[in-house]
Amino acid sequence: MATEPSAQPVYLVEEVTDVREPEGLREFVEASSPSLLRTARRLTGDEHLAHDLVQAALARCWPKWEQIRDRSPEAYVRTTMVRLQASWWQRRWRGEVPTEVLPDAGSPGGEEAVADRDLLGRALQHLPVGQRQVVVLRYVEDRSVDEVAALCGIAPGTVKSQSAKGLAALRVLLDDEGRPAHDDEEVAR
């Protein structure tokens, strides 16, 4: 005689009924998301990865929110983003080739600014990850040497040397007008 399966669902883990959003987290996310996404876009060079990076950093900060909310939560989240992005970069498959056609930015009248941001974003992708992080935080995000050092967990002198090397590499990639000095294919070699 065959037994009938139970009509009740089987749960492997007991339901968690007391999960509450930490106080102040929603307000922080709403206020800081645009700034965090700008940084993440420059660090990753990809819109979707940028969103993933911000979400992953916020998810890691959620359990620690009570300890970090009264200190410098944005600095903590940025540090988490920088470290996550570095670990993603180390594991990333480098056989991917960026597409030639970018999605429509949809900003009327801002084509030149969009082109400049796109050009900077593509040029930044040619820098090693450490230089890219320092250049983005130092010059795109306009942070001080000490702030960048704290966010990246490196010495201020390293921030200065990585900045100099990154800017020198960008000068090779871009001419005085900010246009590509070489074809992307030539630079990639």
C-alpha positions in Angstrom: 0.0 0.0 0.0 1.5 3.3 -1.1 1.6 6.2 1.3 0.3 9.6 0.1 2.7 12.5 0.4 1.9 15.0 3.1 -0.3 17.9 2.2 1.7 20.2 4.4 4.9 21.8 2.9 8.1 20.6 4.4 10.4 23.4 5.6 14.1 22.7 6.0 14.6 25.8 8.1 12.1 27.3 10.5 10.5 30.5 9.3 12.1 33.6 10.7 9.3 35.8 11.9 11.2 38.6 13.7 13.3 40.1 10.9 13.2 43.9 11.2 14.8 46.5 9.1 17.5 48.3 11.1 16.6 51.8 12.2 17.8 54.4 9.8 19.0 52.0 7.1 16.2 52.8 4.6 16.9 56.6 5.0 20.6 56.0 4.5 20.1 53.9 1.4 17.7 56.5 -0.1 20.1 59.4 0.6 23.4 57.7 -0.4 22.4 55.4 -3.3 23.1 58.0 -6.1 26.6 58.7 -4.8 27.4 55.1 -4.1 26.2 54.1 -7.6 28.4 56.8 -9.2 31.4 55.4 -7.4 30.4 51.8 -8.2 30.0 52.6 -11.9 33.5 54.0 -12.1 34.9 51.1 -10.2 33.3 48.4 -12.3 32.8 50.1 -15.6 29.4 48.4 -15.9 25.9 49.6 -14.9 24.6 46.2 -13.8 27.8 45.3 -11.9 27.6 48.7 -10.2 24.1 47.9 -8.9 25.3 44.5 -7.8 28.3 46.0 -6.0 26.2 48.5 -4.1 23.6 45.9 -3.2 26.3 43.4 -2.1 28.0 46.1 0.0 24.7 47.1 1.7 23.8 43.5 2.3 27.1 43.0 4.1 26.5 46.2 6.2 23.0 45.2 7.2 23.9 42.9 10.1 26.5 45.5 11.4 24.2 48.5 10.9 23.7 49.1 14.6 27.5 49.4 15.1 28.2 51.6 12.0 25.1 53.9 11.8 26.3 56.4 14.3 29.9 56.5 13.0 30.5 57.0 9.2 28.2 54.6 7.5 28.9 55.9 4.0 32.6 55.5 4.5 32.1 52.0 5.8 29.9 51.1 2.8 32.4 52.6 0.3 35.2 50.7 2.0 33.1 47.5 1.6 32.5 48.3 -2.0 36.2 48.9 -2.8 37.2 45.6 -1.1 34.3 43.6 -2.7 35.2 45.1 -6.1 38.9 44.1 -5.7 37.9 40.5 -4.7 35.5 40.4 -7.7 38.3 41.6 -10.0 40.6 38.9 -8.7 38.0 36.2 -9.5 36.8 37.7 -12.8 37.1 35.9 -16.1 39.1 38.3 -18.3 38.0 36.8 -21.6 35.0 39.1 -21.8 35.1 41.7 -24.5 33.1 44.9 -24.1 30.5 45.6 -26.7 30.9 48.4 -29.2 27.3 49.6 -28.9 26.3 51.1 -25.6 22.7 51.4 -24.4 20.9 54.7 -25.0 21.7 57.1 -22.2 18.5 59.1 -23.0 19.7 62.5 -21.9 18.6 65.2 -24.4 21.2 67.8 -25.0 23.8 66.0 -22.9 25.3 63.9 -25.6 28.8 65.5 -25.2 28.8 65.0 -21.5 27.6 61.4 -21.9 30.3 60.8 -24.5 33.0 62.3 -22.1 31.8 60.1 -19.2 31.8 57.1 -21.4 35.2 57.8 -22.7 36.5 58.3 -19.2 34.8 55.0 -18.1 36.4 53.1 -21.0 39.8 54.6 -20.3 39.6 53.8 -16.6 39.0 50.1 -17.5 42.5 50.0 -18.9 44.0 50.8 -15.5 45.0 48.1 -13.0 42.3 47.7 -10.3 44.3 49.5 -7.6 45.1 52.6 -9.7 41.5 52.7 -10.9 40.1 52.6 -7.4 42.5 55.4 -6.3 41.8 57.6 -9.4 38.0 57.1 -9.1 37.9 57.9 -5.4 40.5 60.7 -5.5 39.5 62.6 -8.7 36.0 61.5 -9.7 34.6 61.4 -6.2 36.9 64.3 -5.1 38.1 62.7 -1.9 41.2 63.6 0.0 44.4 61.4 0.1 43.6 60.4 3.7 40.0 59.5 2.9 41.1 57.3 -0.1 43.8 55.7 2.0 41.3 54.8 4.7 38.7 53.5 2.2 41.2 51.4 0.4 43.2 50.3 3.4 46.5 51.6 2.1 49.0 54.2 3.1 48.7 57.8 2.0 52.0 57.5 0.1 50.5 54.6 -1.9 47.5 56.7 -2.7 49.8 59.4 -4.1 51.9 57.0 -6.2 48.9 55.1 -7.5 47.3 58.4 -8.4 50.4 59.5 -10.3 50.7 56.2 -12.1 47.0 56.1 -12.9 46.9 59.7 -14.2 50.0 59.1 -16.3 48.4 56.1 -17.9 45.2 58.1 -18.6 47.3 60.8 -20.2 48.7 58.1 -22.6 45.2 56.9 -23.3 43.7 60.3 -23.8 45.0 63.3 -25.6 45.0 66.9 -24.4 41.4 67.3 -25.5 40.2 64.2 -23.6 39.8 62.2 -26.8 41.4 58.7 -27.3 45.0 59.0 -28.2 44.9 55.5 -29.7 42.3 53.1 -31.0 40.9 50.9 -28.2 42.2 47.8 -30.0 45.7 49.3 -30.1 45.6 50.3 -26.4 44.4 46.9 -25.4 47.5 45.2 -26.7 
